[in-house]
Amino acid sequence: MNGLISIEKTAEKILTRAIVESASDIHIFFRGEGPLIQFRIDNRLVPQETLSFFEAERLIAHLKFLASMDIGEKRRPQSGAIIINLANQVVGLRLSTLPAAYLESLVIRSIPQHPSSRTVILISKHRSKFDCTPEAFPWHAHIYRYDW
């Protein structure tokens, strides 16, 4: 990838391509030759592109930031979630980090949103009318929505 392209544009390009290709997962992991991005399409991991170590670390940090994960913590597994609007689709992303010796990998699960799943977003806008305690939504500590 071109080092002059902003990390936001890089993330948007990768996520858009994953959505268009109907990838269920995006894997960003480190191997001997360098960082690799793979999409899971039809239950097969399909290599997409390699990154420099610098680009991969910046990309992972950027995505972790969007999902309100601790960007400084690389030794423990973390998870987070965001909802994005890309390629004319609203898609939920569940992010999970996988620590290794000195590096951190990231797996992103793409969860297409249907009109009925927008209820959570609507509830957050009308918090006083609904039970929005953490016990009401135990599967998500937080959900953020980003429109690119």
C-alpha positions in Angstrom: 0.0 0.0 0.0 1.1 3.5 -0.6 2.5 5.1 2.6 1.1 8.5 1.6 -2.5 7.3 1.8 -4.1 8.1 5.2 -4.8 5.2 7.5 -8.5 6.2 7.5 -8.7 5.8 3.7 -6.8 2.5 3.9 -9.2 1.1 6.5 -12.2 2.3 4.4 -10.8 0.7 1.3 -10.2 -2.6 3.0 -13.6 -2.7 4.7 -15.5 -1.6 1.6 -13.8 -4.4 -0.5 -14.7 -6.9 2.2 -18.3 -5.9 2.2 -18.5 -5.9 -1.6 -16.9 -9.3 -1.8 -19.3 -10.6 1.0 -16.5 -11.6 3.3 -17.7 -12.8 6.7 -14.3 -12.2 8.4 -11.2 -10.0 7.8 -7.9 -11.3 9.3 -4.9 -9.0 9.7 -2.1 -11.1 11.0 1.7 -11.3 11.0 3.7 -14.0 9.4 7.3 -14.5 8.4 7.1 -12.5 5.2 5.2 -9.6 6.8 1.6 -8.7 7.7 -1.1 -10.2 5.6 -4.8 -9.3 5.1 -7.1 -12.2 4.3 -10.9 -12.3 3.8 -13.0 -15.3 4.7 -15.3 -15.8 1.7 -17.5 -18.9 1.4 -15.6 -20.5 4.4 -12.2 -20.1 2.7 -9.4 -17.7 3.7 -8.5 -15.7 0.6 -5.3 -13.7 0.7 -5.8 -10.1 -0.2 -2.7 -8.0 0.2 0.4 -7.6 2.3 1.2 -4.6 4.3 4.4 -3.1 5.9 4.7 -3.7 9.6 4.2 0.0 10.1 1.0 0.1 8.1 -0.4 -3.0 9.8 0.3 -1.6 13.3 -1.3 1.7 12.3 -4.3 0.0 10.7 -4.9 -2.2 13.8 -4.5 0.8 16.1 -7.0 2.8 14.1 -9.6 0.1 14.0 -9.2 -0.6 17.7 -9.6 3.2 18.4 -12.9 3.2 16.4 -14.2 0.3 18.5 -13.2 2.0 21.7 -10.6 -0.7 22.5 -7.3 0.1 24.4 -4.8 0.9 21.6 -1.9 0.6 24.1 -2.7 -2.9 25.3 -1.2 -5.5 23.0 -0.5 -8.4 25.4 -4.1 -9.3 26.2 -7.0 -10.3 24.0 -9.6 -7.6 23.5 -12.9 -7.2 21.8 -15.1 -4.3 20.6 -17.9 -3.5 18.2 -18.8 -0.7 15.8 -21.5 -0.2 13.2 -20.4 1.3 9.9 -22.1 2.5 6.7 -20.1 1.5 3.7 -20.9 0.5 0.1 -24.5 1.5 0.7 -24.9 -1.0 3.5 -25.0 -0.8 7.3 -22.7 -3.4 8.7 -21.8 -4.3 12.2 -18.2 -5.2 12.9 -17.0 -7.3 15.9 -13.3 -6.8 16.5 -11.1 -9.3 18.4 -7.4 -8.9 19.0 -5.1 -11.9 19.3 -1.8 -11.2 21.0 1.4 -12.9 19.9 5.0 -12.6 21.1 5.6 -9.0 20.1 2.8 -8.4 17.6 -0.9 -8.3 17.7 -3.3 -9.7 15.1 -6.9 -8.6 14.5 -9.9 -10.5 13.3 -13.0 -8.6 12.3 -16.4 -10.4 11.9 -18.8 -8.6 9.5 -22.4 -8.8 10.6 -24.8 -7.4 8.0 -27.5 -5.3 9.7 -31.1 -5.7 8.7 -33.9 -3.2 9.4 -34.9 -5.1 12.6 -31.4 -4.9 14.0 -31.4 -1.1 13.9 -33.6 -1.3 17.1 -30.4 -1.1 19.2 -29.5 2.2 17.5 -33.0 3.6 17.9 -33.2 2.5 21.6 -30.0 4.4 22.3 -31.6 7.6 20.9 -34.6 7.1 23.2 -32.8 5.8 26.2 -35.3 7.1 28.8 -38.1 5.0 27.3 -36.3 1.7 27.4 -34.4 -0.5 29.8 -30.8 0.3 28.6 -28.9 -1.0 31.6 -25.9 -3.3 30.9 -28.0 -6.2 32.0 -30.5 -5.5 29.2 -27.7 -5.9 26.5 -25.2 -8.3 28.1 -23.6 -9.2 24.7 -22.3 -5.6 24.1 -20.7 -3.2 26.5 -21.0 -0.5 23.9 -22.0 0.0 20.3 -20.8 3.0 18.2 -21.9 3.9 14.8 -19.7 5.5 12.1 -20.8 6.8 8.8 -18.0 7.1 6.2 
